[in-house]
Every structure is written in structure tokens, then in C-alpha cells.
Amino acid sequence: YPIAQSTNNDYYLHRTFERVDNFAGCIFMEYQNHSDFSDKNTIIYGHNMKTGLMFAPLIKYKSQAFYDAHSYLYLYTPSQTYKVNLFAGMETPHDSEVYSYSLSSSYLQECINSSTFRSGLGVPTGNILTLSTCDYDYANARYVLMGELEPIDDPW
């Protein structure tokens, strides 16, 4: 999916990447993040669609077996390709500290301790990508998947 960004987080919540009104919205970056993924924590939001599209697959990371089969992902930008080494996935409130732009190593350790899977990667020291979607276990719950960005040469 392409990643959109606006001057506020509401704009793409119910608009497509082409800026057309649509309840499903699109994948979008936290408006206060730098678009080049240079922040210590870049946050990307996407709907948890009943159809299984957008960020619905994130919930599958509640299973260790799913993580074991999908322990990293790729992020492609015009200027850099990243391997995203996933180190934590957890349920969290919508106003959790995980939505900060810089996370302390002690908080990252808390995320690892709370994770629904065990990665064995330890506390990351580089830039983090946090993917966030709705989770329906309690009111205003979110599921976040966190990974460390590793710049790589384009594998293709």
C-alpha cells in the first residue's frame, strides 16, 4: 500500500490515497512524523478491515507461529528500501506512550515484555516503525506492531 500523509490525522482516516471520500480511508503516516522515516519512532495507521485488507493482518501477530513465519517486512520509499525487523506486537490503549516520536530503551523493553510474540531480537537502538490498527478486545484498544528499520540495498 502507498502511505499518505497530511497536516492532520483525520484527513486520510476516511479518504483514499487519491483524496476521494471513502469510509475505508487509506494507510497514513502520523502527521507530525518526518516523511523520510528519520524520527526515532515513525507511526503508520491503517484500518483493521473485516475484508482482511489494509492492516487487518497485523492482528495475526498475536500468534507466535505467525510471527515465526513473518518476522520481518520491507518498506519501500523513493530514496531507500528498509528491512523492518519486527521485535514486538501488543495490544495497547489508543493514547499509549507507544505513540511518542521517541521511545526510551526502558519503554521499548516494556513493549518487548508485553509482546504477543517473542522475537529474541532484544531492545533496538535504531529508528522504529510502529504500525497501528484498531483491536476490539476493549474500548479504544489498538494493536501495534513494532520493528527496527534496517536500511538495505534494494533486494530486487
HELIX and SHEET records of a PDB file:
HELIX    1   1 TYR A   11  HIS A   14  5                                   4    
HELIX    2   2 ALA A   56  LYS A   62  5                                   7    
HELIX    3   3 GLN A   64  ALA A   69  1                                   6    
HELIX    4   4 GLU A   97  TYR A   99  5                                   3    
HELIX    5   5 SER A  105  SER A  114  1                                  10    
SHEET    1   A 6 PHE A  28  MET A  29  0                                        
SHEET    2   A 6 ASN A  41  TYR A  45 -1                                        
SHEET    3   A 6 ILE A 128  CYS A 134  1                                        
SHEET    4   A 6 ALA A 141  ILE A 152 -1                                        
SHEET    5   A 6 THR A  81  PRO A  93 -1                                        
SHEET    6   A 6 TYR A  72  TYR A  76 -1                                        
END                                                                             
